[in-house]
Amino acid sequence: MHLLIFDLDGTLVDSKQDLIDSVNATRGYMNLSPLPGELVAKYVGRGAQALVRSALGETAPEADVERAHTFFIKYYGEHMLDKTVLYDGVREALDRLRTKGHTLAVLTNKPVKFSERMMARLGLEQHFVRIYGGNSFEPKKKPDPVGILTLLGETGISKAKTIMVGDSSVDIRTARNAGVQACGCAWGFQPETFTAEPPDFLIDHMSQLVERIES
């Protein structure tokens, strides 16, 4: 049996518009104009604090970042499922993998309370043995391998049977740092980053991961 570790935003869920709306609401709160959506999407993946910092600009004073981060957490917590949906085929693939006895987990840099609530609201929380977020191992976040290494220790599954599934170079580096396989998702927020950090294999639909595991 495999241990399959999934990123969340851009991998299991299309949360792009809710993140864009929340970032731009935060910029409005800070008396700044909205950012283009595709630019905001490129900032996703390193945690909420890093997202807010990038949205304000790297030269923003720390006090402003903290104030904006507090607003963002409250606003996103209230609106994170306004438009967010599972990507096509995700529910079916997770159902199949779980039925076949594989161990599934989530490892994301999104705050853990949001990650757990999102999976619960989408009816997927029971599929995963663990949901680890960006503050589960503070101050460490992906691409630090601590999350994968913790899951390996908890499940007793070997590195050879473990796959990290994600949509960006952050996920690929996390897999490399932990010494496990990396699967790239071509439909996510940042598949262009695979040019610099290529995965072991690339999928265009989650069903292809199931096919690979079962072949």
LINMO-V265680 format. One record per backbone hydrogen bond with DSSP energy under -0.5 kcal/mol. CO is the residue of the C=O (numbers start at 0). NH is the residue of the N-H. E is the energy in kcal/mol with one decimal. If there is no record, write none. Layout:
BEGIN
co | nh | e
CO | NH | E
CO | NH | E
END
This chain:
BEGIN
co | nh | e
1 | 3 | -0.6
1 | 102 | -2.6
2 | 4 | -0.6
2 | 162 | -2.4
3 | 5 | -0.6
3 | 104 | -2.2
4 | 164 | -3.3
5 | 106 | -2.6
7 | 10 | -1.9
7 | 11 | -2.0
7 | 12 | -2.0
11 | 86 | -2.1
12 | 9 | -2.8
12 | 14 | -1.2
13 | 84 | -1.2
14 | 18 | -2.1
15 | 19 | -2.7
16 | 20 | -2.9
17 | 21 | -2.0
18 | 22 | -2.7
19 | 23 | -2.6
20 | 24 | -2.0
21 | 25 | -1.9
22 | 26 | -2.4
23 | 27 | -2.1
24 | 28 | -2.1
25 | 29 | -1.5
26 | 31 | -3.2
27 | 30 | -1.8
35 | 38 | -0.5
35 | 39 | -1.9
36 | 40 | -2.3
37 | 41 | -1.1
38 | 42 | -0.7
39 | 42 | -1.4
39 | 43 | -0.6
40 | 43 | -0.8
42 | 45 | -0.7
46 | 50 | -2.2
47 | 51 | -2.5
48 | 52 | -2.4
49 | 53 | -2.5
50 | 54 | -2.2
51 | 55 | -1.9
52 | 56 | -1.6
56 | 59 | -2.2
60 | 64 | -2.0
61 | 65 | -2.4
62 | 66 | -2.1
63 | 67 | -2.8
64 | 68 | -2.7
65 | 69 | -2.1
66 | 70 | -1.8
67 | 71 | -2.9
68 | 72 | -2.6
69 | 73 | -1.7
70 | 74 | -3.0
71 | 75 | -3.3
72 | 76 | -1.8
73 | 77 | -1.1
74 | 77 | -0.6
74 | 78 | -1.2
75 | 79 | -1.7
78 | 81 | -1.7
84 | 13 | -3.2
86 | 89 | -2.0
87 | 205 | -0.6
88 | 92 | -2.2
89 | 93 | -2.7
90 | 94 | -2.5
91 | 95 | -2.2
92 | 96 | -2.7
93 | 97 | -2.5
94 | 98 | -2.5
95 | 99 | -1.8
96 | 101 | -2.1
97 | 100 | -1.7
101 | 103 | -0.5
102 | 3 | -2.9
103 | 128 | -2.8
103 | 129 | -0.6
104 | 5 | -3.0
105 | 131 | -2.9
108 | 47 | -0.5
109 | 133 | -2.2
110 | 113 | -0.5
110 | 114 | -2.1
111 | 115 | -2.8
112 | 116 | -1.9
113 | 117 | -2.7
114 | 118 | -2.3
115 | 119 | -2.2
116 | 120 | -2.7
117 | 121 | -1.8
118 | 123 | -3.3
118 | 124 | -0.9
119 | 122 | -1.3
123 | 126 | -1.9
124 | 127 | -1.1
129 | 105 | -2.1
131 | 107 | -2.3
132 | 135 | -1.7
134 | 137 | -0.6
136 | 139 | -2.2
140 | 143 | -2.7
143 | 146 | -0.6
144 | 148 | -2.8
145 | 149 | -2.4
146 | 150 | -2.0
147 | 151 | -2.5
148 | 152 | -2.1
149 | 153 | -2.3
150 | 154 | -2.3
151 | 155 | -2.2
157 | 160 | -1.0
158 | 161 | -1.7
158 | 180 | -0.6
160 | 2 | -2.3
161 | 180 | -1.6
162 | 4 | -2.8
162 | 164 | -0.5
163 | 165 | -0.5
163 | 182 | -3.1
164 | 6 | -2.7
165 | 184 | -2.1
166 | 189 | -0.6
167 | 170 | -0.7
167 | 171 | -1.5
168 | 172 | -2.8
169 | 173 | -1.9
170 | 174 | -2.1
171 | 175 | -2.5
172 | 176 | -2.8
173 | 177 | -1.4
174 | 178 | -1.1
174 | 179 | -2.3
175 | 178 | -0.6
180 | 163 | -2.6
181 | 199 | -1.8
181 | 200 | -1.3
182 | 165 | -2.4
183 | 185 | -0.6
183 | 202 | -2.7
184 | 187 | -1.1
189 | 192 | -1.7
190 | 193 | -1.8
191 | 194 | -1.3
192 | 195 | -0.6
192 | 196 | -1.6
200 | 183 | -2.7
202 | 185 | -2.7
204 | 207 | -1.9
204 | 208 | -0.5
205 | 208 | -1.0
205 | 209 | -1.3
206 | 210 | -2.3
207 | 211 | -2.0
208 | 212 | -2.4
209 | 213 | -2.3
210 | 214 | -1.0
END
